[in-house]
């Protein structure tokens, strides 16, 4: 009888202890998702400051906050084992929002070519479509399928707004136009190369 009472008590303790654990996981998931989504209002402020012509230091500080949120949300999710398909989608969406709005803002200011935000949007659409196709045809388990060239392009697009602002502050107009023109052309070529390789892999695997 005493042994049964002890066993029930332990089982009850385990069950009762499971709820707070699940609650902590949910709390951690929500906090990490909010950290991810914080990039959207921060991106809006970054664009507003750029249009208002505020100091470069303030925009660099905002970019640092955006980059830190992007760096830590994934690491925290992996460390706490709360990765989810929704979190991955939110992460990519927040990154896309920042990239497209920031680059479009600098296009309005004449600091970046008009086609660059179009490249970012097309790359996102291709990324989603080929990721879904890879899950169905190649048996990929991950919600999103990444490749090295695509990652490099994504990083380049991510830092392009900050790089353009810094270069514009230190280079003469002619030198700035040349450097930005070459950089954007290289990023565009790599983006289309990544898309072509991904589509080819999906088609060949089918």
Buried (B, 14 or more C-beta within 10 A) or exposed (E): EEEEEEEEEEEEEEEEEEEEEEEEEEEBBEBBBEBBBBBBEBBBBBBEBBEEEBEBEBBEEBBEBBBEBBEBBBEBBEEBEBBEEEBBBBBBBBBBBBBBBBBBBBBEBEBBBEEBBBBBBBBBEBBBBBBBBBBEBBEBEEBBBEBEBBEBBBEBBBEBBBBBBBBBEEBEEEEBBEBBEEBBEEBBEBBBEBBEBBBEBBEEEE
